[in-house]
């Protein structure tokens, strides 16, 4: 690659001779201006305003136009004599974390190549120091007639430099944000995050310029005379009120379909619908309809039915008794007291009667035993 600038990196007292090489290139297709009626090319000619003559590039210099319209000529020699330390030096001023650099400041990118064998050692030292510190270097340099700000970082095994705009060259975003107050619901944020997760990541190396390829195909077709213009389908944009939730849900489904996840989900749902559910009854016998489920025994069928009927009747009787007791308990307090008193008297009478019967039975038994034990007198004939 051809170098566009030769100089050195000033790293404290260490000087590293380097060459500056463009790190990017443009692949855009350039067009020429033509005369529509006859196809002739339209060219720009640089003409002097004083004599009306065309001026060749070798005779064109620089000049600064003042407010009154007068021109102050500035030569390359004048600029070279300026006391500018960065005229041929990339002067490193500090090292900062990369996240402190605003991407808005990023400008052109360059590769810094070691210039000569003596530059290999200090070049490698600076590269490894940047790697270990995980920081970037902020530097000043002069290029194309002006001093610039740069950021040095490591790309693979090469030190790269990004031109940075000066802080006062970044415009404040005044009047850019929406002026109306908008509230975003959590459900909308959840769907937006789901869409982000579904889209996933992309390999930047796989991306390419579709428009440039279409223009190249157009040029080839027109040059061969086989071009047939077709109308591109353009979706209407702007001025439409959309349901944001519906649009997000549709976007998530479309993203899943494009990644082949929709078919897998449909298969999973189909399997879930036909999968039998197995449950265990009392005693460990399965009642499911799937393969391997045990059938209930026919021998215990009547016994089980009778026991179940008996249990149901007992449960109904218990429930009826509980209901009757509840109704009686919900009566007036005076009736409850009277019922309690009556019950107490009845219980006392029953107890006394039972005690008397027991005593009488004991007395009768004793008399019978005594009579049996007494010997009978024998009468003489």
ChimeraX attribute file (.defattr): number of C-alpha atoms within 10 A of each C-alpha:
attribute: neighborCount
match mode: 1-to-1
recipient: residues
	/A:1	7
	/A:2	8
	/A:3	14
	/A:4	11
	/A:5	16
	/A:6	15
	/A:7	18
	/A:8	23
	/A:9	25
	/A:10	18
	/A:11	17
	/A:12	9
	/A:13	6
	/A:14	12
	/A:15	17
	/A:16	25
	/A:17	23
	/A:18	23
	/A:19	20
	/A:20	22
	/A:21	19
	/A:22	17
	/A:23	14
	/A:24	10
	/A:25	7
	/A:26	5
	/A:27	8
	/A:28	10
	/A:29	9
	/A:30	5
	/A:31	6
	/A:32	7
	/A:33	11
	/A:34	12
	/A:35	9
	/A:36	9
	/A:37	6
	/A:38	7
	/A:39	9
	/A:40	10
	/A:41	10
	/A:42	11
	/A:43	9
	/A:44	6
	/A:45	10
	/A:46	13
	/A:47	12
	/A:48	11
	/A:49	8
	/A:50	6
	/A:51	7
	/A:52	9
	/A:53	11
	/A:54	11
	/A:55	12
	/A:56	10
	/A:57	8
	/A:58	6
	/A:59	6
	/A:60	10
	/A:61	10
	/A:62	11
	/A:63	12
	/A:64	11
	/A:65	11
	/A:66	9
	/A:67	7
	/A:68	6
	/A:69	8
	/A:70	10
	/A:71	12
	/A:72	11
	/A:73	11
	/A:74	12
	/A:75	11
	/A:76	10
	/A:77	8
	/A:78	9
	/A:79	13
	/A:80	11
	/A:81	9
	/A:82	9
	/A:83	8
	/A:84	14
	/A:85	13
	/A:86	20
	/A:87	21
	/A:88	15
	/A:89	21
	/A:90	27
	/A:91	23
	/A:92	18
	/A:93	12
	/A:94	12
	/A:95	16
	/A:96	14
	/A:97	11
	/A:98	14
	/A:99	9
	/A:100	9
	/A:101	14
	/A:102	11
	/A:103	9
	/A:104	12
	/A:105	16
	/A:106	16
	/A:107	15
	/A:108	13
	/A:109	20
	/A:110	21
	/A:111	22
	/A:112	24
	/A:113	20
	/A:114	22
	/A:115	17
	/A:116	11
	/A:117	8
	/A:118	11
	/A:119	16
	/A:120	15
	/A:121	12
	/A:122	17
	/A:123	22
	/A:124	16
	/A:125	11
	/A:126	18
	/A:127	20
	/A:128	15
	/A:129	13
	/A:130	18
	/A:131	15
	/A:132	8
	/A:133	11
	/A:134	14
	/A:135	19
	/A:136	22
	/A:137	21
	/A:138	21
	/A:139	24
	/A:140	21
	/A:141	22
	/A:142	19
	/A:143	12
	/A:144	8
	/A:145	10
	/A:146	11
	/A:147	14
	/A:148	17
	/A:149	21
	/A:150	28
	/A:151	23
	/A:152	25
	/A:153	22
	/A:154	20
	/A:155	12
	/A:156	8
	/A:157	10
	/A:158	15
	/A:159	20
	/A:160	23
	/A:161	28
	/A:162	19
	/A:163	20
	/A:164	23
	/A:165	16
	/A:166	12
	/A:167	11
	/A:168	7
	/A:169	10
	/A:170	11
	/A:171	8
	/A:172	8
	/A:173	7
	/A:174	6
	/A:175	7
	/A:176	7
	/A:177	7
	/A:178	7
	/A:179	7
	/A:180	6
	/A:181	5
	/A:182	7
	/A:183	6
	/A:184	7
	/A:185	8
	/A:186	9
	/A:187	10
	/A:188	15
	/A:189	13
	/A:190	12
	/A:191	19
	/A:192	18
	/A:193	14
	/A:194	16
	/A:195	20
	/A:196	13
	/A:197	12
	/A:198	19
	/A:199	16
	/A:200	10
	/A:201	8
	/A:202	8
	/A:203	6
	/A:204	7
	/A:205	6
	/A:206	6
	/A:207	8
	/A:208	9
	/A:209	9
	/A:210	9
	/A:211	10
	/A:212	13
	/A:213	12
	/A:214	11
	/A:215	13
	/A:216	13
	/A:217	13
	/A:218	16
	/A:219	13
	/A:220	13
	/A:221	13
	/A:222	12
	/A:223	10
	/A:224	9
	/A:225	9
	/A:226	10
	/A:227	13
	/A:228	8
	/A:229	7
	/A:230	6
	/A:231	5
	/A:232	6
	/A:233	6
	/A:234	6
	/A:235	6
	/A:236	7
	/A:237	6
	/A:238	6
	/A:239	6
	/A:240	7
	/A:241	6
	/A:242	8
	/A:243	8
	/A:244	12
	/A:245	14
	/A:246	12
	/A:247	12
	/A:248	19
	/A:249	16
	/A:250	13
	/A:251	18
	/A:252	21
	/A:253	16
	/A:254	17
	/A:255	19
	/A:256	18
	/A:257	15
	/A:258	12
	/A:259	13
	/A:260	11
	/A:261	14
	/A:262	15
	/A:263	12
	/A:264	12
	/A:265	13
	/A:266	11
	/A:267	10
	/A:268	11
	/A:269	11
	/A:270	11
	/A:271	11
	/A:272	10
	/A:273	8
	/A:274	8
	/A:275	9
	/A:276	12
	/A:277	9
	/A:278	14
	/A:279	12
	/A:280	12
	/A:281	11
	/A:282	6
	/A:283	6
	/A:284	9
	/A:285	14
	/A:286	17
	/A:287	15
	/A:288	16
	/A:289	13
	/A:290	12
	/A:291	8
	/A:292	9
	/A:293	14
	/A:294	14
	/A:295	11
	/A:296	12
	/A:297	8
	/A:298	7
	/A:299	8
	/A:300	9
	/A:301	10
	/A:302	10
	/A:303	10
	/A:304	11
	/A:305	11
	/A:306	11
	/A:307	11
	/A:308	12
	/A:309	12
	/A:310	12
	/A:311	12
	/A:312	12
	/A:313	12
	/A:314	12
	/A:315	12
	/A:316	12
	/A:317	12
	/A:318	12
	/A:319	12
	/A:320	12
	/A:321	12
	/A:322	12
	/A:323	12
	/A:324	12
	/A:325	11
	/A:326	11
	/A:327	10
	/A:328	12
	/A:329	12
	/A:330	10
	/A:331	10
	/A:332	9
	/A:333	10
	/A:334	9
	/A:335	12
	/A:336	13
	/A:337	11
	/A:338	11
	/A:339	11
	/A:340	11
	/A:341	12
	/A:342	11
	/A:343	11
	/A:344	11
	/A:345	11
	/A:346	10
	/A:347	12
	/A:348	12
	/A:349	11
	/A:350	10
	/A:351	11
	/A:352	11
	/A:353	11
	/A:354	11
	/A:355	11
	/A:356	11
	/A:357	11
	/A:358	11
	/A:359	11
	/A:360	11
	/A:361	10
	/A:362	11
	/A:363	11
	/A:364	10
	/A:365	11
	/A:366	11
	/A:367	10
	/A:368	10
	/A:369	10
	/A:370	9
	/A:371	10
	/A:372	9
	/A:373	8
	/A:374	8
	/A:375	7
	/A:376	8
	/A:377	6
	/A:378	6
	/A:379	5
	/A:380	4
	/A:381	3
